[in-house]
Amino acid sequence: MDHVASQPDSRRAIPRTDVLLALEVVAEARMRLAEHVIVGVIRAVQVRARSGALAPDRVAEEVTAELAARPASAQTPVLNATGVVVHTNLGRAPLSDAAVAALQQAAGYVDVEMDLAAGVRSKRGVGARAALLAACPAAEDALAVNNGAAALVLATTALAAGREVIISRGELIEIGAGFRLPDLIASTGARLREVGTTNRTHLADYADAIGPDTGCLLKVHPSNFRVEGFTSGVDVRDLSAVAAERGVPLVVDLGSGLLSPDPLLPDEPDAATTLAAGADLVTASGDKLLGGPQAGLLLGRADLVSRLGRHPLARAVRMDKLALAALEATLSGPAAPVVEYLHADPARLRERAEALAAAVGGEVIEHDGRVGGGGAPGVPLHGFAVRLPEAVARPLRLGTPSVVPRLHEGAALLDLRCVPESADEVLTDAVRAALGEI
C-alpha cells in the first residue's frame, strides 16, 4: 500500500500573538493605542495569514507596518485645495497656531472653574467671555455654548418656551444636513408664528402679530442663499423700535460669526452693527468667519444673557475646557487662518500656482474661491488654480498627505488659497506622487 507523504500545515508557521506583542513596534504603538486595539490589529493580520491571503513569514512585517501607520484617531489631516475657506466637510475653520497652543495647554488640569487665589470654585468661561466682550464692545454681556444651533435653541427656550416666536416666512431656512429652523425651534417647546410671505415681509406684519403670548421676535440671516427680484424685508433698526415699544426681545441669528464689518463681505451682517441697530440678542457660530473652534456665541443685553446663562439648558450645551481655551486664543491672538485666506493676495496666489504648475506640468487658470460655511453666498474670491486631469483626484485624496482638490468640468483644480504657504513643497511632492499613479 502506497503512503502519500503528509504536507506540513503552513499555518503552524504563523507567529503566535505573544511573539508579535514582543515586537519593538508594539512598544511604540502603546504610546498612542490601547492594548485591545493593538491585539485587534495583530489578530486581523493572523486571520489573513490563516486564510492564505498572507504568507506566514510576512505576518510580523505586516503587523509592524499596520501598527506604525495606525493613528490614534480615524480623522485624517488634509490639505484643502478646493478654494472654499470655511469648508464644512473639512471641519470648517482651521485653528490658528495660538488657538492650537492654548488647546494643548488646556489638555491637562486647568483652572476652568477655580479661583486659584481664593482656592474656591469660580464661574466657567471667564476668559472667553472677556475676550468676546473685548472683540465686540457693543455687547453688554456674552455667553458661549457648544455650537450655533445650540445658541439659538437656548435663546428661544429661555425666552419663548410654551410661547410664540414671531419670524418671517422668508427666513424659515434649512441650516444644513437636513436640519430645518422650524423643527429646531419647535423642539424647544416654542410655537412659531409665521408672518409675511416667502419673498415679502413688512414691519406691520410683525407689529400685528405681537401679543401677550409673544416670547420674542426672531430675525434670521439667510446666509446660505439669496432671494432676488420682487422682495422686501424689515431691517433690524426698524424691527427693534417695534420690539422695544411692545416690550418684546429681538433676537437676531447671524450664523456666520462676523463680529465687526469686513469690506470684503459688504452684505454679510456683523454682531457690532446689528447690536448697534437695536438687536437685544445676537447669536452666531464660532467656527466660521470668526475662525475659531466650534462654538455658539450669544451677545447682547446683560439681563437677557444672564437669563440664558441661568437656564438649565445652558448646562447641557456648555463648552468644554478645550473649546473655551481655543475660542479665547482666537479672539485674543493674531488673525486666524480664515481671515488670512479670505484676504489672500491674488498676485501671490498666482505666483504659487505658477510654481506648482511648473513643477508638476499643470496649467494655471483663473479660479474664484468661495467663503463657504453658509457665509456670503455668491461672493467670489478672485484667485488662481492649477488644472490637472480629473483622474488624479482620487490618489490625491488617498495620498500622504491627503489633498482635496475641486472637481470641475472634467478636471481636478488645485487652488492654493487655503493651503499654508509652508506646505507648498509637501503639496508639490504629493501631486507628483499622485500623477505617478495614473
matplotlib code that plots the C-alpha trace (Angstrom):
import matplotlib.pyplot as plt

x = [0.0, 1.4, 1.5, 1.1, 3.5, 1.6, 2.3, 3.1, 0.4, 1.9, -0.5, 1.7, 4.4, 2.2, 3.7, 1.9, 0.2, 2.7, 5.6, 4.0, 3.3, 7.0, 7.9, 9.6, 6.8, 4.3, 6.1, 6.0, 2.3, 1.4, 2.2, -0.9, -3.0, -4.9, -3.9, -7.1, -6.6, -3.1, -4.3, -7.1, -4.6, -2.4, -5.3, -6.6, -3.3, -3.2, -6.6, -5.4, -2.5, -4.7, -6.9, -3.9, -4.1, -0.8, 2.4, 3.2, 6.7, 5.2, 3.0, 5.5, 6.3, 2.6, 1.9, 4.8, 3.6, 0.0, 0.8, 3.2, 0.6, -2.3, -3.3, -5.0, -7.9, -9.7, -9.7, -7.2, -5.5, -5.9, -4.6, -7.7, -7.0, -10.7, -10.6, -13.5, -12.4, -15.0, -15.4, -18.0, -16.9, -13.3, -14.1, -14.9, -12.3, -8.7, -7.4, -4.6, -1.3, -2.3, -5.5, -3.8, -1.2, -4.0, -5.9, -2.8, -2.2, -5.7, -5.5, -4.3, -5.6, -6.6, -8.5, -11.6, -13.8, -11.5, -10.3, -6.6, -6.1, -9.1, -9.0, -12.7, -14.9, -15.4, -17.5, -16.8, -15.5, -14.5, -11.6, -13.6, -16.4, -13.9, -12.3, -15.7, -16.6, -13.3, -13.8, -17.4, -17.7, -21.3, -22.4, -23.2, -22.6, -21.6, -22.1, -20.5, -22.1, -21.1, -22.4, -24.5, -27.7, -27.4, -27.1, -30.4, -32.1, -31.0, -32.3, -35.7, -36.1, -35.3, -37.3, -40.2, -40.8, -44.5, -45.0, -44.7, -41.6, -42.5, -40.5, -40.8, -41.7, -38.8, -36.4, -37.5, -34.3, -32.7, -29.3, -27.6, -27.6, -31.4, -31.8, -34.6, -35.1, -38.8, -38.1, -35.2, -37.4, -40.3, -38.1, -37.7, -41.4, -41.9, -44.5, -43.6, -45.8, -45.0, -45.6, -45.4, -44.7, -41.7, -40.5, -42.0, -42.5, -43.3, -43.0, -46.8, -46.7, -44.6, -46.5, -49.8, -48.6, -47.3, -49.5, -49.5, -48.2, -45.2, -41.9, -39.6, -39.1, -36.6, -34.8, -32.6, -30.0, -30.4, -26.7, -26.6, -28.8, -30.0, -33.5, -33.6, -36.4, -39.7, -38.6, -38.7, -37.8, -37.5, -34.2, -33.0, -33.3, -37.0, -37.8, -36.0, -38.2, -41.4, -39.9, -38.9, -42.2, -44.0, -41.6, -40.6, -36.9, -35.5, -33.2, -31.1, -29.3, -26.3, -25.0, -21.5, -19.9, -18.6, -18.1, -17.3, -17.7, -15.5, -15.3, -14.7, -18.2, -20.4, -23.7, -22.7, -24.2, -21.9, -22.6, -21.4, -23.5, -26.5, -26.4, -25.9, -29.0, -31.0, -30.9, -31.3, -29.5, -27.3, -26.5, -23.7, -21.2, -17.6, -16.1, -17.0, -15.9, -14.6, -12.1, -12.3, -13.4, -17.0, -19.0, -22.3, -22.0, -24.6, -24.0, -26.3, -28.2, -26.8, -30.2, -31.0, -27.6, -27.8, -31.2, -29.9, -26.9, -29.1, -31.4, -31.0, -30.4, -27.2, -25.5, -26.4, -24.9, -21.9, -18.4, -15.7, -12.3, -10.5, -13.0, -13.1, -9.3, -9.2, -12.0, -10.3, -7.0, -8.7, -10.2, -7.1, -4.4, -3.3, -5.5, -6.9, -6.2, -9.8, -9.2, -5.8, -7.3, -10.2, -7.9, -5.1, -3.3, -4.3, -0.9, 0.8, -1.7, -0.8, 2.9, 2.4, 0.1, 2.7, 5.4, 3.3, 2.3, 5.9, 6.9, 4.1, 3.2, -0.2, -2.0, -2.7, -6.2, -8.2, -10.4, -12.7, -12.7, -15.7, -16.3, -18.2, -19.9, -23.1, -21.5, -21.6, -23.2, -22.2, -19.2, -16.3, -12.7, -10.5, -7.6, -5.9, -5.8, -3.6, -5.6, -4.8, -6.5, -9.6, -8.1, -5.6, -8.2, -8.6, -4.8, -4.5, -7.2, -5.8, -2.1, 0.1, -0.7, -4.2, -5.0, -8.6, -9.0, -12.0, -13.6, -14.9, -15.7, -13.7, -10.6, -9.1, -8.4, -5.8, -6.5, -3.8, -5.8, -6.3, -3.1, -0.5, 2.5, 4.8, 3.1, 3.8, 6.8, 4.8, 1.9, 4.2, 5.6, 2.0, 0.9, 3.9, 3.2, -0.5, 0.3, 2.7, -0.1, -2.1]
y = [0.0, 3.4, 6.1, 9.7, 11.9, 14.4, 18.0, 20.3, 22.8, 26.2, 27.8, 26.4, 28.9, 31.9, 33.8, 33.5, 36.6, 36.8, 36.7, 39.5, 41.5, 41.5, 43.4, 46.7, 48.5, 47.4, 49.2, 52.4, 51.8, 51.6, 55.3, 56.1, 53.0, 50.9, 47.2, 45.9, 48.0, 46.6, 43.0, 43.6, 44.6, 41.5, 39.1, 40.7, 40.0, 36.5, 35.8, 36.9, 34.6, 31.6, 32.3, 32.1, 35.8, 36.5, 34.3, 33.3, 34.7, 38.2, 38.4, 40.2, 42.6, 43.4, 43.9, 46.3, 48.3, 48.4, 49.5, 52.1, 53.6, 53.3, 56.7, 57.3, 59.0, 58.0, 61.6, 62.3, 65.7, 67.1, 70.0, 71.9, 72.8, 73.5, 77.3, 77.1, 78.8, 77.6, 74.0, 72.2, 68.7, 69.5, 70.8, 74.4, 76.9, 75.7, 76.9, 79.5, 78.5, 80.5, 78.5, 75.2, 76.1, 77.1, 73.9, 71.8, 73.7, 73.1, 69.4, 68.8, 70.1, 73.8, 76.3, 76.2, 76.6, 77.5, 80.8, 79.9, 82.9, 82.1, 78.4, 78.1, 77.3, 80.1, 80.8, 78.8, 80.5, 83.8, 84.3, 83.5, 85.9, 88.7, 88.1, 88.2, 91.5, 93.0, 91.9, 93.1, 96.2, 96.8, 93.8, 94.3, 90.6, 87.4, 83.7, 80.9, 77.4, 74.4, 75.4, 77.9, 75.8, 75.4, 79.2, 79.7, 76.8, 78.2, 81.7, 80.5, 78.1, 80.6, 83.4, 81.6, 78.0, 77.5, 80.8, 82.2, 83.1, 85.6, 85.1, 86.0, 83.1, 84.0, 83.2, 79.7, 78.2, 74.8, 75.1, 72.1, 68.3, 68.3, 70.4, 72.9, 76.0, 75.4, 71.9, 73.2, 75.9, 73.6, 71.2, 73.9, 73.9, 77.3, 77.9, 79.5, 82.4, 83.0, 86.4, 87.9, 85.8, 84.0, 87.0, 90.0, 90.8, 94.3, 95.9, 95.9, 92.1, 91.8, 94.6, 93.0, 89.6, 90.7, 89.8, 88.7, 85.3, 86.6, 85.4, 87.1, 88.3, 86.3, 87.6, 85.1, 86.0, 83.7, 83.2, 80.2, 81.6, 84.9, 85.9, 88.5, 90.3, 91.4, 91.2, 93.2, 92.7, 94.6, 95.8, 95.4, 99.1, 99.3, 96.0, 96.9, 100.0, 97.9, 95.3, 97.9, 99.7, 96.4, 95.1, 92.1, 91.0, 90.9, 88.0, 88.1, 85.0, 86.0, 82.5, 83.3, 84.8, 88.0, 90.3, 93.6, 94.8, 93.4, 95.4, 92.2, 91.0, 94.1, 92.2, 89.9, 91.2, 91.6, 91.5, 95.0, 96.7, 94.5, 95.3, 99.0, 98.9, 97.7, 93.9, 92.7, 89.4, 88.2, 84.5, 83.2, 80.4, 80.5, 78.2, 80.1, 83.7, 84.2, 81.4, 79.6, 76.3, 75.0, 77.3, 79.2, 82.9, 84.8, 88.6, 91.4, 92.8, 91.8, 90.9, 88.5, 86.9, 86.4, 84.9, 82.4, 81.5, 80.6, 78.4, 74.6, 74.0, 76.2, 73.4, 70.8, 73.0, 74.4, 74.4, 72.2, 73.5, 72.8, 74.8, 77.6, 77.9, 77.8, 80.4, 82.8, 82.4, 83.0, 86.2, 87.5, 86.3, 87.3, 86.9, 83.4, 81.4, 82.0, 85.8, 85.3, 83.0, 85.3, 88.3, 86.4, 88.4, 87.2, 88.1, 85.9, 83.1, 83.3, 83.1, 80.0, 78.4, 79.0, 77.4, 74.3, 74.1, 74.3, 71.6, 69.1, 70.0, 71.6, 74.6, 77.8, 79.1, 81.9, 80.5, 82.1, 80.7, 80.8, 81.8, 78.6, 77.5, 79.2, 82.6, 85.3, 83.2, 84.4, 86.4, 85.4, 85.3, 86.1, 83.8, 81.0, 77.2, 74.6, 72.4, 68.7, 65.6, 64.5, 61.1, 62.5, 63.4, 60.0, 59.3, 62.9, 62.3, 58.9, 60.1, 61.2, 64.0, 63.8, 66.6, 67.5, 69.3, 70.8, 68.7, 71.0, 70.4, 67.2, 68.4, 68.5, 72.0, 72.9, 76.3, 77.2, 79.9, 77.6, 75.7, 77.2, 78.5, 76.5, 73.3, 74.2, 71.8, 69.0, 69.6, 69.5, 66.1, 64.8, 65.9, 64.3, 61.0, 61.1, 61.8, 58.9, 56.6, 57.5]
z = [0.0, -1.0, 1.5, 0.5, 2.4, 4.5, 3.8, 6.8, 7.6, 6.8, 9.3, 12.1, 10.9, 11.7, 14.7, 18.0, 19.5, 22.4, 20.0, 17.9, 21.1, 21.8, 18.6, 19.0, 17.1, 19.7, 22.5, 20.4, 19.5, 23.2, 23.5, 21.4, 21.2, 23.7, 24.2, 22.8, 19.6, 19.2, 19.8, 17.3, 14.6, 15.3, 15.2, 11.9, 10.3, 11.7, 10.2, 6.8, 7.1, 8.1, 5.1, 2.8, 1.8, 3.5, 3.7, 7.4, 7.0, 6.3, 9.3, 11.6, 8.7, 8.1, 11.8, 12.0, 9.0, 10.2, 13.7, 12.6, 10.3, 12.7, 14.1, 17.4, 15.6, 12.4, 11.3, 8.5, 8.2, 4.7, 2.6, 1.5, -2.2, -3.0, -2.6, -0.2, 3.0, 5.5, 4.2, 6.4, 5.2, 6.1, 9.6, 8.9, 10.3, 10.8, 14.1, 14.5, 16.0, 19.1, 19.4, 18.9, 21.6, 24.0, 23.3, 24.1, 27.3, 28.4, 27.8, 31.3, 34.6, 34.3, 36.4, 34.2, 37.2, 40.0, 41.6, 42.3, 44.6, 46.8, 46.3, 45.6, 42.7, 40.2, 37.1, 33.9, 30.8, 32.3, 29.9, 26.8, 27.9, 28.5, 25.1, 23.4, 25.0, 24.1, 20.5, 20.4, 22.7, 21.5, 23.6, 27.3, 28.0, 26.3, 26.6, 24.6, 24.1, 22.1, 18.6, 16.7, 16.7, 20.5, 20.9, 19.0, 20.9, 24.2, 23.3, 22.1, 25.0, 27.7, 26.1, 24.5, 25.7, 25.6, 23.9, 20.4, 18.3, 15.6, 12.4, 8.7, 6.4, 4.2, 7.0, 7.7, 6.4, 6.4, 8.0, 6.5, 6.8, 6.8, 9.9, 9.5, 11.6, 12.2, 13.6, 15.7, 17.4, 17.7, 19.7, 22.4, 23.1, 21.5, 18.8, 15.5, 14.4, 10.7, 9.3, 5.8, 2.7, 1.3, -0.7, 1.1, 4.8, 6.2, 9.6, 10.0, 9.7, 12.8, 14.7, 14.1, 15.3, 18.6, 21.5, 25.2, 24.1, 22.2, 23.7, 21.2, 17.7, 15.7, 12.6, 10.8, 8.2, 5.2, 5.0, 2.6, -0.2, -1.8, -2.9, -5.6, -7.5, -6.0, -2.4, 0.8, 4.4, 7.6, 8.8, 12.4, 13.3, 12.3, 13.9, 17.1, 17.5, 17.4, 19.7, 22.3, 22.1, 22.8, 25.4, 23.4, 22.9, 19.4, 18.7, 15.5, 14.3, 12.1, 11.5, 10.2, 13.3, 11.8, 14.8, 13.0, 9.4, 6.7, 3.5, 1.5, 2.6, 2.5, 2.6, 5.5, 8.8, 11.8, 15.5, 16.3, 13.7, 14.5, 18.2, 17.5, 15.3, 18.3, 18.5, 22.0, 21.4, 18.6, 18.0, 15.7, 15.1, 16.3, 13.6, 10.5, 9.8, 13.3, 12.6, 15.9, 17.3, 17.1, 19.3, 19.6, 20.5, 22.4, 22.6, 23.8, 26.7, 30.1, 31.6, 28.7, 28.6, 32.4, 32.0, 29.4, 31.5, 34.4, 32.3, 33.0, 29.3, 29.5, 31.4, 28.7, 25.9, 27.7, 26.1, 27.3, 28.5, 25.2, 23.1, 25.7, 25.5, 21.7, 21.5, 23.8, 22.0, 18.6, 19.9, 21.7, 19.3, 15.8, 12.7, 12.3, 9.1, 7.9, 7.9, 6.1, 3.5, 2.8, 2.2, 0.4, -2.2, -5.7, -7.1, -4.6, -5.2, -8.9, -8.2, -6.0, -8.6, -11.4, -9.3, -8.7, -12.3, -13.5, -11.1, -12.0, -15.5, -14.8, -16.3, -14.3, -14.7, -13.1, -10.3, -7.8, -4.3, -2.0, 1.6, 2.3, 5.5, 4.5, 4.6, 1.9, -0.9, -4.4, -3.2, -5.5, -4.0, -7.0, -7.4, -9.4, -9.6, -11.2, -13.6, -13.7, -15.1, -13.1, -12.6, -10.2, -7.6, -6.0, -5.5, -4.2, -1.6, -0.6, -0.5, 2.3, 3.0, 1.8, -0.7, -1.6, -4.9, -6.6, -9.4, -12.1, -15.8, -16.0, -14.3, -10.8, -9.7, -7.0, -5.5, -3.0, -1.2, 1.9, 1.7, 4.1, 2.1, 4.3, 2.8, -0.8, -1.1, 0.6, -1.8, -4.8, -3.8, -3.1, -6.6, -8.3, -6.4, -7.4, -11.1, -11.0, -10.0, -13.1]

ax = plt.figure().add_subplot(projection="3d")
ax.plot(x, y, z, "-o")
ax.set_aspect("equal")
plt.show()
